[in-house]
Amino acid sequence: MIDLHVHSVFSDGELIPSEIARRMANIGNEGFAMTDHADFSNIESLMKKLRRLQDFRDDYEVKMLFGVEITHVPPELIGRAVELSYKEGAEIIVVHGETVAEPVKPGTNYAALNEEIDILAHPGLIDKNSLELAKENGIYLEITSRKGHCLTNGHVARMAQEYRCELVLNTDSHSPSDFLGTEEAKIVAKGAGIDDVDRVLNNSIKLFHRKWKKK
């Protein structure tokens, strides 16, 4: 498995990147993306810290991408946050979608899907207009194992199939107990009602390697 949504101590996670890498390798995962919560107050400092690992990451047991999860930024400012993130070296950009587990401002999904992002995380009860935009712009929608956020996995999976949107499966990990290996990830996907589980897991692999080549 490749997990494209993982948090470290640089936001609200429990582990430093090296420990995340060791634990990911230990459960057989190929790679992960560090996507800590970010807004205008910390995008620059967050990416500065992650860039310090760039010269060393080829010696780790798993591959690492460094990016952000733009979180609770007003919809009209998401584009500027995306632009700043790329400027500061983000290799992958996730946006914190309209999960039912948090008071995310309505319109966040649609605004994010208009921007050059990679993944809309836990998009909640995503609507028709947003689904059409995700399809048009080739942005992945997330199926998640994260408590609370996972409550709408079934809706996301069903609507993604209807509108022919592509999915990825992530953990949104904050602690070691959140990490999943491939077989556990398949269970989450099946539980969401996904028929082609391998396709969803392969989407993460394809996206990761496309971004890895650009690093």
Beta strands, then each sheet from edge to edge (+ up, - down):
strand 1: 2-6
strand 2: 31-38
strand 3: 63-70
strand 4: 92-96
strand 5: 119-121
strand 6: 140-144
strand 7: 167-170
sheet 1: 1+ 2+ 3+ 4+ 5+ 6+ 7+
end
